[in-house]
Amino acid sequence: MSGSTPADDPAPPRHPAGHGESPQAGAAQTMHTAHTEHGHAEHTEHTERGHAEHTEHGHTEHGHGPQPATWRTAASATLHCLTGCAIGEVLGMVIGTALSWGDAATLVLSVALAFLFGYALTLRGLLRAEVGWRQAVRLAIAADTLSILIMEIVDNGFLLVVPGAMDAGLTTGLFWGSLAASLALAFAVTTPANKWIISRGRGHAVVHAYHH
């Protein structure tokens, strides 16, 4: 009885890799790969965008971006300047009146002292924030000059048009009443001006970051 041996049996045909996969399975694998890559790309883009937005938001919150020009901010900046100006104005008027100076000399002294004390108050805050002396001086000049200038024009102009205000004695109600009225008017006029200045990144906007 004759029979075939294992060596005589034909070997089963070998198929190339992937030959046994159906076309549907291959398409599904391709779609899965594309979906995964698309998902990774979207996740990366979302992460980068979120990081950029968070960074930008953080910079703005810490004063590195433009600050909103609110009425409260403008009033605070004006009050800051008015304090220094009032000290200088009163001191200048007192000195000029006590020494019987003329109107021109008294006004010059008052304006000079108003700028001096206005800058000094800003410098004090910057130096407390450990800003270098030279940089603090530059920042104070940039922050206060325009605001103080407007304030001085308004209040001194008011004093000049009030009859007898510049010649009134230190013990008269006319002297102190007209001086107080001039400073109040200066505050009312300078506040909207400061709001406009701050909205453009100038004035007290340049020192806002150092006050926090």
KOLSEVEX-220008 format. One line per 8 residues: for each residue x, y, z of N, C-alpha, C. Coordinates in nm, 3 decimals. Example, Ala and Ser with C-alpha at 12.3 -4.5 7.8 and 13.67 -1.06 7.14 Angstrom:
// KOLSEVEX-220008
1.319:-0.569:0.780:1.230:-0.450:0.780:1.320:-0.330:0.780 | 1.285:-0.225:0.708:1.367:-0.106:0.714:1.290:0.003:0.787
// end
This chain:
// KOLSEVEX-220008
0.085:-0.120:0.000:0.000:0.000:0.000:0.087:0.122:0.000 | 0.065:0.201:-0.102:0.149:0.319:-0.113:0.081:0.439:-0.051 | 0.150:0.529:0.013:0.093:0.652:0.076:0.192:0.764:0.066 | 0.142:0.880:0.078:0.231:0.997:0.069:0.286:1.029:0.205 | 0.407:1.074:0.209:0.474:1.116:0.332:0.454:1.264:0.349 | 0.477:1.310:0.472:0.465:1.457:0.493:0.552:1.537:0.401 | 0.665:1.485:0.363:0.755:1.562:0.276:0.699:1.575:0.138 | 0.614:1.473:0.099:0.561:1.476:-0.037:0.441:1.568:-0.050
0.376:1.604:0.068:0.256:1.689:0.061:0.295:1.832:0.024 | 0.220:1.891:-0.063:0.253:2.030:-0.102:0.233:2.125:0.016 | 0.324:2.218:0.030:0.318:2.316:0.139:0.204:2.414:0.113 | 0.138:2.457:0.218:0.030:2.555:0.197:0.085:2.685:0.141 | 0.014:2.748:0.057:0.065:2.873:-0.005:0.085:2.982:0.099 | 0.194:3.052:0.081:0.223:3.165:0.168:0.166:3.292:0.109 | 0.101:3.370:0.197:0.041:3.496:0.151:0.126:3.612:0.199 | 0.135:3.713:0.119:0.210:3.832:0.164:0.142:3.895:0.284
0.224:3.965:0.361:0.173:4.028:0.483:0.057:4.119:0.451 | -0.046:4.098:0.528:-0.164:4.183:0.510:-0.257:4.131:0.403 | -0.221:4.020:0.338:-0.304:3.971:0.230:-0.436:3.919:0.284 | -0.431:3.871:0.413:-0.552:3.814:0.470:-0.650:3.919:0.519 | -0.610:4.049:0.527:-0.699:4.154:0.574:-0.797:4.193:0.463 | -0.917:4.214:0.505:-1.018:4.254:0.408:-1.001:4.402:0.373 | -1.051:4.446:0.261:-1.042:4.589:0.227:-1.109:4.677:0.331 | -1.219:4.626:0.393:-1.287:4.705:0.494:-1.197:4.728:0.616
-1.122:4.622:0.656:-1.034:4.635:0.772:-0.922:4.735:0.744 | -0.868:4.733:0.624:-0.761:4.827:0.589:-0.810:4.970:0.589 | -0.930:4.989:0.537:-0.986:5.125:0.536:-1.012:5.175:0.676 | -1.061:5.084:0.762:-1.087:5.123:0.900:-0.959:5.162:0.971 | -0.851:5.086:0.946:-0.723:5.119:1.007:-0.673:5.255:0.961 | -0.690:5.283:0.831:-0.646:5.412:0.776:-0.724:5.527:0.839 | -0.858:5.507:0.849:-0.941:5.610:0.909:-0.906:5.633:1.055 | -0.876:5.524:1.127:-0.839:5.537:1.268:-0.709:5.616:1.284
-0.612:5.587:1.195:-0.483:5.658:1.201:-0.502:5.807:1.172 | -0.583:5.836:1.069:-0.607:5.977:1.034:-0.680:6.049:1.146 | -0.777:5.982:1.207:-0.853:6.043:1.317:-0.762:6.072:1.436 | -0.672:5.977:1.464:-0.580:5.995:1.577:-0.487:6.113:1.554 | -0.432:6.120:1.432:-0.342:6.231:1.401:-0.416:6.364:1.406 | -0.540:6.366:1.353:-0.618:6.490:1.357:-0.649:6.532:1.500 | -0.682:6.434:1.582:-0.710:6.463:1.723:-0.589:6.518:1.794 | -0.473:6.457:1.769:-0.350:6.508:1.831:-0.321:6.650:1.785
-0.341:6.677:1.657:-0.314:6.812:1.605:-0.407:6.914:1.670 | -0.537:6.876:1.680:-0.632:6.969:1.744:-0.599:6.993:1.890 | -0.559:6.886:1.959:-0.524:6.899:2.101:-0.403:6.989:2.118 | -0.303:6.971:2.031:-0.182:7.054:2.040:-0.215:7.200:2.013 | -0.298:7.223:1.907:-0.336:7.361:1.874:-0.415:7.425:1.987 | -0.508:7.347:2.045:-0.589:7.400:2.155:-0.502:7.433:2.276 | -0.406:7.345:2.304:-0.318:7.368:2.419:-0.233:7.493:2.399 | -0.176:7.507:2.278:-0.091:7.624:2.251:-0.173:7.752:2.255
-0.296:7.746:2.197:-0.380:7.865:2.198:-0.420:7.902:2.339 | -0.455:7.801:2.419:-0.492:7.827:2.558:-0.376:7.884:2.638 | -0.255:7.833:2.613:-0.138:7.884:2.684:-0.111:8.028:2.646 | -0.126:8.057:2.516:-0.102:8.194:2.471:-0.204:8.290:2.532 | -0.333:8.247:2.534:-0.434:8.333:2.593:-0.413:8.352:2.741 | -0.374:8.245:2.810:-0.348:8.255:2.954:-0.230:8.346:2.982 | -0.127:8.335:2.900:-0.008:8.419:2.918:-0.043:8.565:2.895 | -0.118:8.590:2.787:-0.156:8.729:2.756:-0.244:8.785:2.867
-0.339:8.704:2.916:-0.426:8.749:3.024:-0.346:8.777:3.150 | -0.250:8.692:3.178:-0.167:8.711:3.297:-0.085:8.837:3.288 | -0.032:8.865:3.171:0.048:8.986:3.154:-0.039:9.109:3.173 | -0.160:9.103:3.120:-0.248:9.218:3.135:-0.285:9.241:3.279 | -0.313:9.131:3.351:-0.351:9.145:3.491:-0.238:9.203:3.575 | -0.115:9.177:3.537:-0.002:9.223:3.617:0.053:9.356:3.568 | -0.020:9.420:3.476:0.019:9.555:3.439:0.108:9.565:3.317 | 0.130:9.452:3.244:0.217:9.459:3.129:0.140:9.500:3.003
0.010:9.492:3.008:-0.070:9.532:2.895:-0.138:9.665:2.922 | -0.217:9.715:2.823:-0.287:9.841:2.842:-0.385:9.833:2.957 | -0.393:9.938:3.033:-0.484:9.941:3.147:-0.612:10.015:3.107 | -0.728:9.969:3.159:-0.852:10.036:3.126:-0.857:10.177:3.183 | -0.905:10.272:3.104:-0.912:10.412:3.147:-1.049:10.437:3.206 | -1.070:10.398:3.331:-1.197:10.420:3.399:-1.196:10.556:3.467 | -1.315:10.602:3.503:-1.325:10.730:3.574:-1.258:10.720:3.711 | -1.268:10.602:3.772:-1.206:10.584:3.903:-1.054:10.596:3.892
-0.997:10.534:3.789:-0.853:10.544:3.768:-0.811:10.688:3.742 | -0.888:10.756:3.658:-0.856:10.895:3.625:-0.867:10.985:3.747 | -0.970:10.965:3.828:-0.988:11.046:3.949:-0.876:11.021:4.049 | -0.833:10.894:4.060:-0.724:10.861:4.151:-0.594:10.927:4.107 | -0.567:10.923:3.977:-0.445:10.987:3.925:-0.450:11.139:3.944 | -0.568:11.198:3.922:-0.583:11.342:3.939:-0.567:11.383:4.085 | -0.626:11.304:4.175:-0.613:11.334:4.317:-0.468:11.324:4.362 | -0.397:11.229:4.305:-0.254:11.213:4.337:-0.178:11.340:4.297
-0.203:11.388:4.175:-0.135:11.510:4.129:-0.182:11.631:4.208 | -0.313:11.635:4.238:-0.368:11.751:4.309:-0.308:11.766:4.447 | -0.278:11.654:4.512:-0.218:11.660:4.646:-0.084:11.732:4.642 | 0.001:11.689:4.550:0.132:11.754:4.537:0.119:11.899:4.492 | 0.028:11.923:4.398:0.009:12.059:4.349:-0.044:12.150:4.459 | -0.136:12.099:4.538:-0.194:12.181:4.644:-0.088:12.221:4.746 | -0.002:12.126:4.781:0.106:12.157:4.875:0.195:12.268:4.818 | 0.236:12.252:4.692:0.321:12.352:4.629:0.252:12.485:4.611
0.124:12.480:4.569:0.047:12.603:4.548:0.033:12.683:4.677 | -0.011:12.613:4.781:-0.031:12.682:4.909:0.099:12.739:4.963 | 0.204:12.657:4.957:0.334:12.704:5.006:0.384:12.824:4.926 | 0.369:12.818:4.794:0.412:12.929:4.710:0.334:13.056:4.737 | 0.200:13.041:4.750:0.116:13.158:4.779:0.148:13.217:4.916 | 0.168:13.131:5.012:0.201:13.178:5.147:0.332:13.255:5.148 | 0.435:13.197:5.083:0.566:13.262:5.079:0.558:13.395:5.004 | 0.495:13.392:4.885:0.486:13.513:4.804:0.407:13.623:4.873
0.296:13.585:4.937:0.214:13.685:5.007:0.285:13.739:5.130 | 0.350:13.650:5.204:0.420:13.693:5.325:0.535:13.787:5.293 | 0.598:13.767:5.178:0.711:13.852:5.139:0.667:13.970:5.053 | 0.537:13.985:5.036:0.482:14.096:4.956:0.535:14.096:4.813 | 0.549:13.977:4.756:0.592:13.968:4.616:0.478:14.007:4.525 | 0.514:14.040:4.401:0.414:14.068:4.300:0.345:13.940:4.254 | 0.239:13.958:4.174:0.162:13.842:4.127:0.248:13.748:4.043 | 0.330:13.803:3.956:0.410:13.720:3.866:0.509:13.633:3.943
0.581:13.694:4.038:0.680:13.618:4.114:0.613:13.512:4.200 | 0.499:13.545:4.257:0.426:13.449:4.341:0.377:13.331:4.259 | 0.326:13.359:4.139:0.278:13.252:4.053:0.391:13.161:4.007 | 0.504:13.220:3.972:0.619:13.139:3.929:0.662:13.046:4.041 | 0.672:13.100:4.162:0.713:13.017:4.275:0.610:12.907:4.302 | 0.482:12.941:4.295:0.377:12.842:4.322:0.378:12.730:4.219 | 0.395:12.765:4.093:0.399:12.664:3.987:0.521:12.574:4.002 | 0.636:12.634:4.031:0.759:12.555:4.047:0.745:12.457:4.164
0.690:12.504:4.275:0.672:12.416:4.392:0.565:12.310:4.366 | 0.464:12.344:4.286:0.361:12.246:4.253:0.421:12.130:4.173 | 0.504:12.162:4.075:0.571:12.055:3.999:0.664:11.975:4.090 | 0.736:12.046:4.175:0.832:11.979:4.263:0.763:11.878:4.354 | 0.658:11.921:4.421:0.589:11.831:4.514:0.508:11.724:4.440 | 0.457:11.758:4.323:0.386:11.659:4.243:0.477:11.545:4.201 | 0.596:11.580:4.151:0.694:11.477:4.115:0.740:11.400:4.239 | 0.756:11.470:4.350:0.810:11.407:4.470:0.718:11.295:4.521
0.587:11.317:4.513:0.494:11.213:4.559:0.501:11.089:4.472 | 0.514:11.108:4.342:0.527:10.993:4.252:0.661:10.923:4.272 | 0.766:11.001:4.290:0.898:10.943:4.315:0.898:10.859:4.441 | 0.831:10.905:4.544:0.828:10.831:4.669:0.770:10.690:4.649 | 0.659:10.682:4.573:0.599:10.552:4.547:0.687:10.463:4.463 | 0.754:10.520:4.363:0.841:10.440:4.276:0.964:10.390:4.350 | 1.021:10.475:4.434:1.139:10.434:4.510:1.103:10.327:4.612 | 0.983:10.334:4.667:0.938:10.228:4.757:0.923:10.095:4.684
0.892:10.103:4.555:0.880:9.983:4.473:1.016:9.935:4.422 | 1.123:9.995:4.475:1.261:9.958:4.444:1.297:9.984:4.298 | 1.241:10.090:4.243:1.279:10.134:4.109:1.404:10.221:4.122 | 1.499:10.207:4.029:1.621:10.286:4.032:1.591:10.435:4.023 | 1.682:10.514:4.081:1.659:10.659:4.090:1.638:10.723:3.954 | 1.726:10.694:3.858:1.715:10.756:3.726:1.587:10.715:3.656 | 1.553:10.587:3.661:1.430:10.540:3.599:1.308:10.599:3.668 | 1.315:10.612:3.801:1.203:10.670:3.876:1.180:10.815:3.835
1.288:10.890:3.816:1.274:11.030:3.773:1.209:11.038:3.635 | 1.255:10.953:3.542:1.197:10.953:3.407:1.048:10.916:3.411 | 1.014:10.816:3.491:0.875:10.774:3.502:0.787:10.882:3.564 | 0.839:10.949:3.667:0.762:11.055:3.732:0.735:11.171:3.636 | 0.835:11.208:3.559:0.818:11.316:3.461:0.716:11.276:3.355 | 0.727:11.152:3.306:0.634:11.104:3.203:0.492:11.094:3.258 | 0.478:11.058:3.384:0.346:11.034:3.441:0.274:11.163:3.479 | 0.347:11.261:3.530:0.283:11.376:3.595:0.287:11.508:3.517
0.378:11.522:3.425:0.400:11.654:3.364:0.274:11.712:3.301 | 0.210:11.637:3.213:0.093:11.691:3.143:-0.022:11.718:3.238 | -0.042:11.627:3.334:-0.150:11.645:3.431:-0.128:11.769:3.517 | -0.006:11.786:3.567:0.023:11.903:3.651:0.013:12.032:3.569 | 0.057:12.026:3.445:0.052:12.145:3.359:-0.093:12.192:3.340 | -0.182:12.099:3.310:-0.324:12.134:3.294:-0.379:12.192:3.423 | -0.344:12.128:3.534:-0.394:12.172:3.663:-0.346:12.312:3.698 | -0.222:12.341:3.670:-0.166:12.472:3.702:-0.227:12.582:3.616
-0.251:12.552:3.491:-0.312:12.652:3.402:-0.452:12.688:3.452 | -0.528:12.585:3.493:-0.666:12.608:3.535:-0.672:12.684:3.667 | -0.601:12.634:3.770:-0.618:12.697:3.902:-0.553:12.835:3.910 | -0.439:12.853:3.847:-0.379:12.986:3.850:-0.456:13.085:3.763 | -0.512:13.035:3.653:-0.597:13.122:3.571:-0.720:13.168:3.648 | -0.776:13.077:3.730:-0.891:13.113:3.812:-0.854:13.220:3.914 | -0.739:13.204:3.979:-0.695:13.301:4.080:-0.673:13.439:4.018 | -0.628:13.441:3.894:-0.601:13.569:3.829:-0.729:13.644:3.793
-0.836:13.571:3.767:-0.960:13.638:3.727:-1.049:13.673:3.845 | -1.020:13.620:3.963:-1.099:13.654:4.082:-1.046:13.787:4.137 | -1.125:13.889:4.142:-1.078:14.020:4.189:-1.022:14.016:4.331 | -0.898:14.062:4.345:-0.836:14.073:4.476:-0.781:13.943:4.533 | -0.795:13.830:4.462:-0.751:13.702:4.518:-0.600:13.697:4.537 | -0.525:13.750:4.441:-0.380:13.745:4.450:-0.325:13.843:4.553 | -0.401:13.946:4.585:-0.352:14.047:4.679:-0.409:14.029:4.819 | -0.496:13.930:4.836:-0.559:13.910:4.967:-0.457:13.858:5.068
-0.475:13.896:5.192:-0.384:13.851:5.297:-0.409:13.706:5.334 | -0.310:13.649:5.405:-0.318:13.509:5.444:-0.430:13.482:5.544 | -0.474:13.585:5.611:-0.577:13.565:5.714:-0.718:13.594:5.663 | -0.731:13.622:5.534:-0.862:13.655:5.478:-0.931:13.531:5.420 | -1.062:13.537:5.425:-1.139:13.428:5.366:-1.130:13.426:5.215 | -1.108:13.545:5.156:-1.097:13.553:5.010:-0.976:13.474:4.961 | -0.865:13.484:5.032:-0.743:13.413:4.991:-0.766:13.262:4.991 | -0.812:13.209:5.105:-0.829:13.064:5.118:-0.949:13.013:5.040
-1.054:13.093:5.031:-1.171:13.050:4.955:-1.142:13.040:4.807 | -1.074:13.142:4.754:-1.041:13.140:4.611:-0.940:13.031:4.579 | -0.846:13.005:4.671:-0.747:12.900:4.649:-0.815:12.762:4.647 | -0.907:12.739:4.742:-0.978:12.612:4.747:-1.066:12.593:4.623 | -1.131:12.700:4.579:-1.216:12.692:4.460:-1.133:12.665:4.335 | -1.014:12.725:4.329:-0.930:12.704:4.212:-0.882:12.558:4.203 | -0.851:12.497:4.318:-0.806:12.358:4.319:-0.921:12.264:4.284 | -1.042:12.295:4.333:-1.158:12.213:4.300:-1.189:12.218:4.150
-1.179:12.337:4.092:-1.201:12.352:3.949:-1.094:12.277:3.870 | -0.969:12.286:3.917:-0.860:12.215:3.850:-0.884:12.064:3.851 | -0.934:12.012:3.962:-0.964:11.869:3.970:-1.073:11.830:3.871 | -1.179:11.913:3.862:-1.290:11.883:3.773:-1.247:11.885:3.626 | -1.158:11.974:3.591:-1.113:11.984:3.451:-1.008:11.878:3.418 | -0.919:11.848:3.513:-0.807:11.758:3.486:-0.848:11.612:3.485 | -0.952:11.576:3.559:-0.993:11.436:3.565:-1.029:11.379:3.428 | -1.118:11.442:3.349:-1.144:11.388:3.215:-1.021:11.393:3.124
-0.936:11.493:3.145:-0.814:11.499:3.066:-0.724:11.380:3.098 | -0.713:11.346:3.227:-0.634:11.230:3.266:-0.693:11.100:3.214 | -0.824:11.091:3.209:-0.889:10.971:3.154:-0.849:10.952:3.008 | -0.849:11.060:2.933:-0.809:11.055:2.793:-0.661:11.019:2.779 | -0.578:11.076:2.865:-0.434:11.049:2.859:-0.405:10.903:2.894 | -0.467:10.852:3.000:-0.442:10.714:3.044:-0.491:10.615:2.940 | -0.603:10.646:2.872:-0.656:10.554:2.771:-0.560:10.535:2.654 | -0.465:10.626:2.639:-0.366:10.616:2.533:-0.231:10.568:2.585
-0.231:10.511:2.704:-0.109:10.452:2.759:-0.008:10.554:2.807 | -0.051:10.675:2.833:0.040:10.779:2.879:0.000:10.824:3.019 | 0.069:10.925:3.071:0.037:10.974:3.204:0.061:10.867:3.309 | -0.033:10.853:3.401:-0.016:10.759:3.511:-0.022:10.614:3.466 | -0.058:10.590:3.340:-0.057:10.453:3.290:0.085:10.395:3.290 | 0.186:10.480:3.279:0.324:10.430:3.271:0.377:10.387:3.407 | 0.312:10.428:3.515:0.359:10.388:3.649:0.260:10.297:3.719 | 0.151:10.261:3.650:0.048:10.179:3.712:0.102:10.045:3.762
0.189:9.982:3.683:0.242:9.850:3.720:0.324:9.854:3.849 | 0.384:9.969:3.880:0.470:9.979:3.999:0.392:10.009:4.125 | 0.261:10.032:4.111:0.180:10.060:4.229:0.119:9.935:4.288 | 0.151:9.814:4.230:0.093:9.689:4.278:0.204:9.594:4.321
// end
